[in-house]
Structure formats: C-alpha cells, structure tokens
C-alpha cells in the first residue's frame, strides 16, 4: 500500500542549523494497517507524515503509494490518495466557508473542479446524515461558517472531511493534542469508529503512550529520523506502557552513552 | 453639493465599482494585496482606446482590455507563486513594467477618443440626459459583474478561490494547486480593473498613462467603507457593499471638494491625502474600539 524506502531529509542543509530530520527511514504499510507512531520531540514523527503528504521532497530515497512512485509529486497531487487531520484544529477547515461548503470541498478531494454548483442539493441530506453521526448537533447548522465552531467541533468536522471521500491512507498528526482531555477522547472515539468501520489504512502520531497502545494493530517508535521499534499483532497487544518506557529509556541511555564517549 | 456633482459621483462610483470588485477579490477573498491594478487600470484604458481608434467595436474593445488586464494579473500571480517573490513586491514590479508597456501600446502618454464611438453612445440614444444615462450604464455593468462573481464564487472552482485565501494548507490537502488558483484569481481581479479603466477612458474621452496613480488606495478605501457601512456577512452582500462603498467614497470626495472653511477649500490634489487618511482611519478604528472596550 505505502512503501517508504530509505528516505533521508536534511533541513537547512549546509548551514549551521542543519538538521537530519529523516535518516534513511524505511516503512512498509500494509492495506488496513492502523499504525500508531510515537517518539520523543524531534524524532521525526510529524516529518514522516509531512513527507508522505508531500510537504517536501526527500533528499534521497523513494515513496510509493499503491505501486505509484510519488516521491516527486507535489502535495496537492498526492491528496488524491491521502486524507489528513492536523494537530491545529483550525488548519483542517476553512473558517470563512460554511460547514456544507467545507464538506463539498472535501468531497472533491483529488478530483477536477468545474463550474457546477459548489454545494449540490443532492449532497445535503448525506452531509446531514454524516454530521448527525458526530452527535454534536452540526447537522442543523449546515450554513454556519466553520469559524463559529469550537476547536473540538472543527476537529470532528475535519475528521469527517478527511474520510468522507475514502482515502487510501489517513494521516493523523497528533490530532487530539491541542484539545482538552474530554474533547480529545471524543475525537479519539470518533477516529476509532471511522477507521474501524471503513477499514482505513491509518498512521496516527501521538505523544500519549496509552493511546499508542490502545489504538491500532501496529506501533512504531521513531528516534532521530529512524524507525527503532516496529511491533504488531499479538506482541503489540501484550505490550504495556512500562515495556515501552523501558525500551525507550534503554535506547536513550545507549544514545547518551555514545554521546559521552564522543565528548570524552 | 449640486445635483450635477451628485450624478458625477454616482457615475464615478459605479465605473470604479468594477475595479473595487477586483480589489475585493484580491484583498478580501484571496488575501493577496495586489498593487498591479495601478497599472492594469490604465492598461485597460490604453488597449480599449487604441482598439477603438483602430476601428474596433467599443464593446469588443472592452473584452480586449479585460484580456490584457487578465494577463497582467497572471504575471503578478506567476511571479508570486512560481518565483516566490513576495506578493506586494511582485505586484509592484508588474505595475512599474505596465507604465512602460502602456506608453508602448498607445505610442504616447495619452490618447484622446474625441469623436469616436464609445459604449456610451448605446445609451445616449435612449433620450436620457448623459449625466443620468452614464451612471445607469455603469451601474448595469456593476450589476452584471456582481451577478457573475456571486455565481462563480459558489461553483466548485469558486469555492477553491475562497478556500485558497482562507486556508491554503487545507485546500492543498484537498488536492487543489493553490498556485493556479492564485494566478487565475489575480488575473480575474485585474481583468475587472482593466474593464474599469476602459470604461473610464471611454467616458472621459481619453486614456492617460497616469490615470492609474492611487487606484489601489481608492479601491481599498471603497472596499473598507463598503464593509463598514453596509456589512459583509455573505459574499453577495460583501460585493454589493463594495460597489456601494465605491459610490459612498466618491460622494464623500465630492462633498469634501465642495467644502469651504473660510478661505480654505480642498483641491483635487488633496484627494490622495484624504483617501490615505480615510483608509488609515478605517484600518485603525477596530483596534481603537477594542482598546476602549477594555
């Protein structure tokens, strides 16, 4: 489904601020995988998602989706395959457009847009039906602009928009991190429902180890732009937060040790 | 203010209304401060005047003017998106270049249309006095332009224009090439500015390379006056407000010019100062309001 092969990316290459963001990262995502992605700050979690979505072109390596080499495709072209939800709830929707306009925009993701009506009458009942599943009362507010909604409501709407036109891959970039705990849980539940019912191939970045363990069938841990842990199936189900922390610190300890050696 | 000055202000308000719609498109919809209009307004005037003096039908000359304006806007859009030049600077570069181009098109800094057929001849046959007929004609142009733009902004393509100005990240994630949208949108805006310029030239009987100076500030003033006085809750309302803002702005100027305080009175050369102060006041007033509420 998605093959990331030996991707390397430097930011600010050749300057004092040079950062090796992805260090020969390889990842093979199978159809129907729900992968949770963890790692410390700067490990390359968001960078990996941005790399798949096309926010930048890698310095080397390749990315394939459905056997199509998309390494050099611009971001907008990859959108045909990809649904995205961002950490910032304001990023996924258009504040000045109405809820129905936002949904209509998302309904044509990756398709040509012409001079027919933006919001079609025949789509409205379906929009209402979809919004009703959120249980937020948005089904009666089709004409309200998205800017009137709360962060949680906007994130829920973004979640719908990212998945109403079935994406081959769903990318969730810490999409609950900016919400209060109660709303975050609602959005997580919604994520679970949508991903399970549609059997979506999903990558979910999270800072929360419980989330990483409770969701999905596979877990990967990133560090310094590399995948350092990749567990799935039975092994992931039996994993506990303590196990994860242990592995995490074991790895960090080792990294610190090598730093010490270097610094003498 | 005399009735004559009143009709004059209406006429100016409507004929510049098309430009104001263009400014609304870039400033408010696309969030792209575009100064190209200072050059594309005289460009429209130049193209239309040259076409008319070469025997082209005045209405057809308007279409040619719009085409030229669209191309000028595209240049700004391409400089900004493909070559990553800051939008303001990109538009200034195009505007400056257009000054030379406009003189090339006309072959001299100005061109008169005295005695030539213009679109105003099509209404003068109705038996109305010209000072009523021309505001009516230009109002007609504005109504058609607003109708077309409101329709367009509610199409699939139009929605991408709204979204690009509002949240480029979101609309890119929906598979839209925002570069193309910006190039098209700025083109459309300048087509309207050029149409405005063409009509102004036909109305005053001459095109002049300097007629575009301060266009953007006047356009911006009209947009801001419009949304402050008439509201901007929906697209249609905002665009009608922009036109009415243009009329209000011209009326305010006519009033200011008629003002006499003892031996002091405003002259047309004071207009730029008045306009700038008006725009600054409109931009600052929301901040002041917020401060006083605290």
Interface residues (C-beta under 8 A of the other chain):
Chain A: X53 X74 X75 X76 X77 X79 X80 X82 X84 X86 X90 X91 X92 X93 X94 X95 X96 X97 X101 X104 X105 X106 X108 X109 X110 X111 X113 X114 X115 X116 X117 X118 X119
Chain B: X152 X154 X155 X156 X157 X158 X159 X160 X162 X163 X166 X167 X169 X170 X171 X172 X173 X174 X175 X176 X177 X178
